[in-house]
Amino acid sequence: MTETSHLHTTRTSYDAVAVDYDRLLRNHLAHLPFDRAMLGAFAERVVAEGGGPVGDLGCGPGRVTVHLKSLGLDAFGIDLSPEMVAVARQTYPELRFDVGSMTGLDLDDGSLAGALAWYSLVHTPQPELPPVFAEFHRVLAPGGHLLIAFKAGDECVHLEHAYGHDLSLDVYRFPPERISELLREAGFVEVARLVREADASWEKTPQAYLLARKPAQPRAPRPDTPEASTRDAAAS
């Protein structure tokens, strides 16, 4: 499969900033109570369903992966950037980190009890989100939970410098209602949504968190659909 341009630029940019990104943000969660609250709710939901493997998809240097582990989850990380994965492996050798893409995860169908996309979709153009959400749905087990964090809005900002490095990277802000709609179309059921205002000290836009669940059973067809008619005929 031919790699899209945004995947190439994302990998290249994060390879360049990996060490400094980790240095600047490793302890950042300690200052973010809403982030910790949503991650805690996600962890409780996964544990309540019996637990199992949880993928931190777009894990970067592993700072959130290790937080999930501290919450009692069997967490591992996947990231597009080999340099980010190298930093994560060196910092948290007790955890598993793999190089991979959310557009084609090297995971079996239904193999995850939970999936996390923690600001890891912010470089994905909105038209390319549906296949990513379909991939999340594929790898989650029935009843599994998905937590997404993203920047709320409806625009694209181009970065030319970040984390002390020159780079070229588009950052997308998404309307929470649109993300909810796309997840529903992918087969998820929304569980909770939180939108908070920007922290004036370092953020420029509201932040959004959306917790969704893959139904434990396949959705039943509506009575007026052809598949429902076929089912009723077979039962008669």
GIWO-V445022 format. One record per helix or strand of 3 or more residues. SS is the DSSP state (@ for helix, = for strand). FROM is the first residue (numbers start at 1). TO is the last residue. Records with the same first field share a line. If there is no record, write none. Layout:
SS: FROM-TO ; FROM-TO
//
This chain:
@: 5-25 ; 28-31 ; 33-48 ; 63-70 ; 82-91 ; 126-139 ; 176-185 ; 226-235
=: 53-57 ; 74-79 ; 97-99 ; 112-118 ; 140-152 ; 155-162 ; 165-174 ; 188-196 ; 207-214
//
